[in-house]
Structure formats: C-alpha cells, structure tokens
Amino acid sequence: MIGKVNLAEKFALFSDHCNPRIVGEVNDCQVKVVKLIGDFVWHHHEAEDEMFLVVRGHLTMHFRDHSVDVVPGEFIVVPRGVEHKPAAEEETEILLFEPKTVLNTGNIVNERTVAELERI
C-alpha cells in the first residue's frame, strides 16, 4: 500500500537517543529518524555517504578541521570516508537518508552501535 509518513507522529513514538528507526525505504536506501543529544562518536563510513536533515533542534557536524551548524529545514551530506562527529546541545530530531548497509557508528563498534534497526 502506498501511504504517507508523518514525521511528528514517528518522533513521538520514542524518547531514547542515538537509536535510529526505519520509517521508509527508497531503492537500496533507508529513511530513518533519530533523536540526538550530546556528542556522538568520531567515526567514518568506508563505503557509504550519509544525509542528515534536521527536523527540530540544532545539529553541529564536527569534522577534524571545521564544524557545520545545521538547523531545521537544512541538511548536510557527509561523503564516504570523511571522519565526523554529530553533536547536539539540545534534543534534536534528525531524518537520515542512507544506504541499507550503514552502521550508525561506522568503523567503530561500541555501546552506541545499533546493528538491528527497528521499523516504526
């Protein structure tokens, strides 16, 4: 069945942070929602690009040589192989668009790694 997705409804279904959920698929990519607060981990993705679209809040994407602020209605694409660290001083709601093969912590495996994503 073809239907629409209401992002506000999806974000209301969970309250934890750094735990992406799948809300759709486009070809070989997944559309995910995640809430972030605080600093994530420095990591990179060897073979995949990532897109972060801020729905609510304020994301700072740190790179080794600079940082980029992303506000609601803006997105940033992090190219494969580029080390980065997402951070948010306040709870921030983010829509992710990335290949199905992406592991949220990229080349790092730790307590924040989510191998099996929930579909909501």
Protein Blocks (a to p, Z undefined) as FASTA:
>chain_A
ZZdddfklmmmmpcbehiacdfbdehjbccdddddedjddddddfkbccddddfbdcddd
ddfkbccdddehiacdddehiacddddfbdcdddddddfklcfklmaccfklcfbccdZZ
